Amino acid sequence: MTWSELSQDPSFWVAVSFVVFVGAFGRLLLRRLAGVLDAHRTAVRDELDSAAALHAEAQSLRERYTDEAAAAEKTADEIRARAQEAAGQIAADSDVRLQAHLSRMRARAAEEIARSEEAARQMYRERVADLVLAASTRLLRERINAEMQVVLIQQTVDGLGQSLRQRQA
């Protein structure tokens, strides 16, 4: 095919116009497509950078919260240990106070028993003295005449009264 034949062929001119059209607008289209792709690439890169920054921040927060949780657990353990120690001390103090209270109660009870025993002894002595006096009076009445009885009874009563007063003092 020669140039003259080729220039007469409509398919040739369609092909030439297509090549010119693609050449002229293809560059523009490629530039725009490259711009769009570059913008998309930049947006994706920015999103990836933002995601990496968020990931780093999340990792930092996770580490911080993990550290804070460990510190809180340690503080809770310390508080628990102090509370157990305080409870032990309170129990020990309560035991000491209870023992002291029981000792005071025992001492009071012993004092009360001693007072009761002393009162019983005193009452016993007084009763014995009354019985001795009554028995002596009866014996003297039976064995001594009336005049002597009065004198002896009076002397005995006076002597016992003085004796009892001396014992009570």
trRosetta pair geometry for C-beta under 8 A, 3 or more apart (Angstrom, degrees):
i j d omega theta_ij theta_ji phi_ij phi_ji
1 5 5.0 -124 -161 88 81 128
1 6 5.4 99 146 -62 113 92
1 9 8.0 -10 -164 -22 137 142
2 5 4.9 91 54 12 75 103
2 6 6.7 -141 97 -6 35 92
3 6 5.5 -57 -141 41 31 111
3 7 6.0 30 160 -20 67 108
4 7 5.9 -50 -139 36 28 108
4 8 6.5 26 156 -18 59 109
5 8 5.8 -62 -153 36 31 110
5 9 6.6 35 150 -32 65 105
6 9 5.7 -50 -151 20 35 115
6 12 5.1 127 179 -104 74 162
7 12 6.9 -100 -97 93 23 147
7 13 7.9 65 -157 -60 48 98
9 12 4.2 85 81 -5 101 108
9 13 7.4 175 95 -5 59 81
10 13 5.7 -56 -152 40 43 108
10 14 6.2 46 149 -23 71 103
11 14 5.5 -51 -148 35 35 113
11 15 6.3 35 152 -19 66 104
12 15 5.7 -57 -152 37 31 109
12 16 6.2 28 151 -18 67 106
13 16 5.4 -47 -138 38 36 111
13 17 6.0 35 158 -18 66 105
14 17 5.9 -54 -144 40 27 108
14 18 6.2 32 151 -23 62 107
15 18 5.5 -53 -147 34 30 114
15 19 6.4 29 154 -18 64 103
16 19 5.8 -53 -148 36 32 108
16 20 6.3 29 153 -16 66 107
17 20 5.6 -53 -143 40 33 110
17 21 5.9 36 154 -21 66 108
18 21 5.6 -54 -143 39 28 112
18 22 6.1 24 158 -14 65 108
19 22 5.9 -53 -140 41 28 106
19 23 5.9 30 156 -21 63 110
20 23 5.6 -55 -143 39 27 113
20 24 6.1 19 160 -14 64 109
21 24 6.1 -60 -143 40 25 103
21 25 5.8 -12 173 17 65 114
22 25 6.7 -67 -125 58 22 85
22 26 4.5 36 172 -42 64 124
23 26 5.9 -27 -100 29 14 115
23 27 7.0 17 171 -20 47 101
24 27 6.9 -69 -174 25 20 102
24 28 7.4 4 145 -3 57 110
25 28 5.3 -55 -153 43 47 112
25 29 5.7 48 149 -23 75 107
26 29 5.5 -55 -142 42 30 111
26 30 5.9 31 156 -21 66 106
27 30 5.7 -52 -142 38 28 110
27 31 6.2 30 155 -20 63 105
28 31 5.7 -54 -147 35 29 110
28 32 6.3 24 155 -13 64 106
29 32 5.8 -55 -146 40 30 107
29 33 5.9 29 154 -17 65 110
30 33 5.6 -54 -139 42 29 111
30 34 5.9 33 156 -21 65 106
31 34 5.6 -53 -144 38 28 111
31 35 6.3 31 152 -21 63 105
32 35 5.5 -51 -147 35 33 113
32 36 6.3 32 153 -18 66 103
33 36 5.7 -50 -145 37 32 110
33 37 6.1 30 154 -16 64 107
34 37 5.7 -55 -143 42 30 110
34 38 6.1 34 154 -22 65 106
35 38 5.6 -52 -143 37 28 111
35 39 6.2 29 155 -19 63 105
36 39 5.7 -53 -148 37 30 110
36 40 6.2 29 152 -18 64 106
37 40 5.6 -53 -145 39 32 111
37 41 6.1 36 152 -22 65 105
38 41 5.5 -51 -144 37 31 113
38 42 6.2 32 154 -20 65 104
39 42 5.6 -52 -147 37 31 112
39 43 6.3 32 152 -19 64 105
40 43 5.6 -53 -146 37 32 112
40 44 6.2 32 153 -18 65 105
41 44 5.8 -54 -146 38 30 110
41 45 6.2 31 153 -20 64 106
42 45 5.6 -52 -144 38 30 112
42 46 6.2 32 154 -20 64 105
43 46 5.7 -52 -147 36 30 112
43 47 6.3 30 153 -18 64 105
44 47 5.6 -54 -148 38 31 111
44 48 6.2 32 152 -19 65 105
45 48 5.6 -54 -147 38 31 111
45 49 6.2 33 152 -19 65 104
46 49 5.6 -52 -145 37 31 111
46 50 6.1 31 153 -18 65 106
47 50 5.5 -52 -144 39 31 112
47 51 6.1 33 153 -20 65 105
48 51 5.5 -51 -143 38 31 112
48 52 6.2 33 154 -20 64 104
49 52 5.6 -53 -147 36 31 111
49 53 6.3 31 152 -18 64 104
50 53 5.6 -53 -147 37 32 111
50 54 6.2 31 153 -17 65 106
51 54 5.6 -53 -144 40 31 111
51 55 6.1 36 152 -23 65 105
52 55 5.5 -50 -145 35 31 114
52 56 6.3 32 153 -19 64 103
53 56 5.7 -52 -148 36 31 111
53 57 6.3 31 152 -18 65 106
54 57 5.5 -53 -144 39 32 111
54 58 6.1 34 154 -20 66 105
55 58 5.6 -52 -144 38 29 111
55 59 6.2 32 153 -21 63 105
56 59 5.6 -52 -147 36 30 113
56 60 6.3 33 152 -20 64 105
57 60 5.5 -52 -148 36 32 113
57 61 6.3 32 153 -18 65 105
58 61 5.6 -52 -145 38 32 111
58 62 6.2 36 153 -22 64 105
59 62 5.6 -52 -147 35 30 113
59 63 6.4 30 153 -17 63 104
60 63 5.8 -55 -150 37 30 109
60 64 6.2 30 152 -19 65 107
61 64 5.5 -54 -144 38 32 112
61 65 6.1 27 158 -15 68 107
62 65 5.9 -56 -143 41 27 106
62 66 6.1 31 154 -22 63 107
63 66 5.6 -54 -145 36 29 114
63 67 6.3 30 154 -18 64 105
64 67 5.7 -55 -150 37 30 110
64 68 6.2 27 152 -17 65 107
65 68 5.4 -51 -141 40 35 112
65 69 6.1 39 155 -23 66 103
66 69 5.7 -51 -145 35 29 111
66 70 6.4 29 153 -18 62 104
67 70 5.7 -55 -149 37 31 110
67 71 6.3 30 152 -17 66 106
68 71 5.5 -53 -145 39 33 111
68 72 6.1 35 153 -21 66 105
69 72 5.6 -51 -144 37 31 112
69 73 6.3 34 153 -20 64 104
70 73 5.6 -52 -147 36 31 112
70 74 6.3 33 151 -20 64 104
71 74 5.6 -52 -147 36 32 112
71 75 6.2 34 152 -19 65 105
72 75 5.6 -51 -145 38 32 112
72 76 6.2 35 152 -21 65 104
73 76 5.6 -51 -146 36 31 113
73 77 6.4 34 152 -20 64 103
74 77 5.6 -52 -150 35 32 112
74 78 6.4 32 150 -19 64 104
75 78 5.6 -53 -148 36 33 111
75 79 6.2 33 153 -18 66 105
76 79 5.6 -52 -145 38 32 111
76 80 6.1 35 153 -21 65 106
77 80 5.5 -53 -145 37 30 113
77 81 6.2 31 154 -20 65 105
78 81 5.7 -53 -147 36 31 111
78 82 6.3 29 154 -16 65 105
79 82 5.7 -54 -147 39 31 109
79 83 6.1 32 153 -21 65 107
80 83 5.7 -54 -146 37 29 112
80 84 6.4 28 155 -18 64 104
81 84 5.8 -54 -148 37 31 109
81 85 6.3 31 152 -18 64 107
82 85 5.5 -55 -147 39 32 112
82 86 6.1 33 154 -19 67 106
83 86 5.6 -52 -143 38 31 110
83 87 6.2 33 154 -21 64 105
84 87 5.6 -51 -145 36 31 112
84 88 6.4 34 153 -19 63 104
85 88 5.7 -53 -151 36 31 112
85 89 6.3 31 151 -18 64 105
86 89 5.5 -53 -146 38 33 112
86 90 6.2 35 153 -21 66 104
87 90 5.6 -50 -144 36 31 112
87 91 6.3 33 153 -20 64 104
88 91 5.6 -54 -147 36 31 111
88 92 6.3 30 153 -18 65 105
89 92 5.6 -53 -146 38 32 110
89 93 6.1 32 153 -18 66 106
90 93 5.6 -53 -144 39 30 111
90 94 6.1 33 154 -22 65 106
91 94 5.6 -52 -145 36 29 112
91 95 6.3 32 153 -21 63 104
92 95 5.6 -53 -150 34 31 112
92 96 6.4 31 151 -18 65 103
93 96 5.6 -53 -148 36 33 111
93 97 6.2 31 153 -17 67 106
94 97 5.6 -54 -145 40 31 110
94 98 6.1 34 154 -22 65 106
95 98 5.6 -52 -145 36 30 113
95 99 6.3 30 155 -18 64 104
96 99 5.8 -55 -149 37 30 109
96 100 6.3 29 152 -18 64 107
97 100 5.6 -54 -146 38 32 111
97 101 6.1 33 153 -20 66 106
98 101 5.6 -54 -146 37 30 112
98 102 6.2 30 154 -18 65 106
99 102 5.7 -53 -146 38 31 111
99 103 6.3 35 152 -23 64 104
100 103 5.6 -52 -149 34 31 113
100 104 6.5 31 152 -17 64 103
101 104 5.7 -53 -150 36 32 110
101 105 6.3 31 152 -18 65 106
102 105 5.6 -54 -145 38 33 112
102 106 6.2 36 153 -21 66 104
103 106 5.7 -53 -147 36 30 111
103 107 6.3 31 153 -20 64 105
104 107 5.6 -53 -147 36 32 112
104 108 6.3 31 154 -17 65 104
105 108 5.7 -52 -147 38 32 110
105 109 6.2 32 153 -19 65 106
106 109 5.6 -55 -146 38 31 111
106 110 6.2 32 154 -21 66 105
107 110 5.7 -52 -146 36 30 111
107 111 6.4 31 153 -19 64 104
108 111 5.6 -53 -148 37 32 111
108 112 6.2 32 153 -19 66 106
109 112 5.6 -53 -146 38 31 112
109 113 6.2 34 153 -20 65 104
110 113 5.6 -52 -146 36 31 112
110 114 6.3 33 152 -21 64 105
111 114 5.6 -53 -147 36 31 112
111 115 6.3 31 153 -18 65 104
112 115 5.7 -52 -147 37 32 110
112 116 6.2 32 153 -18 65 106
113 116 5.6 -55 -146 39 31 111
113 117 6.2 33 154 -21 66 105
114 117 5.7 -52 -146 36 30 111
114 118 6.3 30 154 -18 64 105
115 118 5.7 -55 -147 38 30 110
115 119 6.2 31 153 -19 65 106
116 119 5.6 -53 -146 37 31 111
116 120 6.2 32 153 -20 65 105
117 120 5.6 -54 -148 36 31 111
117 121 6.3 33 152 -20 65 103
118 121 5.6 -50 -147 35 33 112
118 122 6.3 34 153 -19 65 105
119 122 5.7 -52 -147 37 31 112
119 123 6.2 32 153 -18 65 107
120 123 5.6 -54 -146 39 31 111
120 124 6.1 35 152 -23 65 105
121 124 5.5 -54 -147 36 31 113
121 125 6.3 33 153 -21 65 103
122 125 5.7 -51 -148 34 31 111
122 126 6.4 29 153 -17 64 105
123 126 5.7 -54 -148 38 31 111
123 127 6.2 31 153 -19 65 107
124 127 5.7 -57 -147 38 30 110
124 128 6.2 30 154 -19 66 106
125 128 5.7 -54 -146 37 29 110
125 129 6.2 31 153 -20 64 106
125 167 7.4 -141 151 147 148 152
126 129 5.6 -53 -147 36 31 112
126 130 6.4 32 152 -20 64 104
126 164 7.8 72 -110 -136 78 123
127 130 5.6 -52 -149 35 32 112
127 131 6.3 30 152 -17 65 105
128 131 5.6 -55 -147 39 32 110
128 132 6.1 33 154 -20 67 105
129 132 5.7 -51 -143 37 30 110
129 133 6.1 32 155 -20 63 108
129 160 6.5 142 -173 -166 110 118
129 164 6.4 93 -172 -85 166 115
130 133 5.7 -57 -148 38 28 113
130 134 6.2 27 154 -18 64 107
131 134 5.7 -55 -145 38 31 109
131 135 6.1 27 157 -16 66 107
132 135 5.8 -56 -143 40 29 108
132 136 6.0 29 157 -19 65 109
133 136 5.8 -53 -141 38 26 110
133 137 6.1 28 156 -21 62 108
133 156 7.3 154 -132 140 81 115
133 157 7.5 76 -149 -99 120 70
133 160 6.0 58 -91 -128 116 175
134 137 5.7 -55 -147 36 28 112
134 138 6.4 28 154 -19 63 106
135 138 5.7 -56 -149 36 31 111
135 139 6.3 28 155 -17 66 106
136 139 5.8 -55 -146 38 31 108
136 140 6.1 27 157 -17 66 110
136 156 6.2 -161 127 -174 139 157
137 140 5.9 -57 -144 39 27 109
137 141 6.3 31 155 -23 62 107
137 153 6.1 61 -122 -121 88 108
137 156 7.7 -167 -75 88 76 146
138 141 5.8 -55 -149 32 29 113
138 142 6.5 22 156 -15 63 107
139 142 5.9 -62 -152 38 30 107
139 143 6.1 -6 165 7 68 117
140 143 6.4 -74 -134 51 26 90
140 144 5.1 -19 -174 20 71 123
140 149 5.6 136 140 -129 99 81
140 152 5.5 -152 -156 102 141 133
140 153 6.3 169 102 -68 149 85
140 156 7.7 -150 -35 -8 160 153
141 144 7.2 -50 -94 49 13 83
141 149 5.7 66 -103 -137 55 137
144 148 4.3 -114 174 98 112 116
144 149 4.8 152 96 -70 108 75
144 152 6.2 16 111 20 173 146
145 148 5.1 80 57 20 77 105
145 149 6.7 -133 98 -18 34 94
146 149 5.5 -51 -143 27 28 117
146 150 6.8 27 160 -20 61 100
147 150 6.2 -56 -158 29 31 107
147 151 6.8 21 151 -10 65 107
148 151 5.8 -59 -150 41 36 108
148 152 5.9 27 158 -13 72 112
149 152 6.1 -60 -140 43 26 104
149 153 5.8 25 162 -19 65 113
150 153 6.0 -56 -141 38 24 110
150 154 6.3 25 158 -20 61 110
151 154 5.9 -60 -151 36 26 110
151 155 6.4 23 154 -16 64 108
152 155 5.7 -55 -145 38 32 109
152 156 6.1 30 157 -18 67 108
153 156 5.8 -56 -144 39 29 109
153 157 6.1 28 158 -18 65 108
154 157 6.0 -55 -144 37 27 109
154 158 6.3 26 157 -17 62 108
155 158 5.9 -58 -149 39 28 110
155 159 6.1 26 155 -18 65 111
156 159 5.7 -57 -144 39 30 110
156 160 6.1 26 159 -16 66 108
157 160 5.9 -55 -142 39 28 107
157 161 6.2 32 156 -23 63 107
158 161 5.8 -55 -149 34 28 113
158 162 6.5 25 155 -15 63 106
159 162 5.9 -56 -150 37 30 108
159 163 6.2 31 152 -21 65 109
160 163 5.4 -53 -142 38 34 114
160 164 6.1 33 158 -18 67 105
161 164 6.0 -56 -148 37 27 108
161 165 6.4 28 153 -19 62 108
162 165 5.7 -56 -148 36 31 113
162 166 6.4 32 154 -21 65 105
163 166 5.8 -55 -150 34 30 110
163 167 6.5 27 153 -17 64 106
164 167 5.7 -54 -146 36 33 110
164 168 6.3 29 157 -16 66 108
165 168 5.9 -58 -146 39 29 108
165 169 6.3 26 156 -20 64 109
166 169 5.9 -58 -147 36 29 109
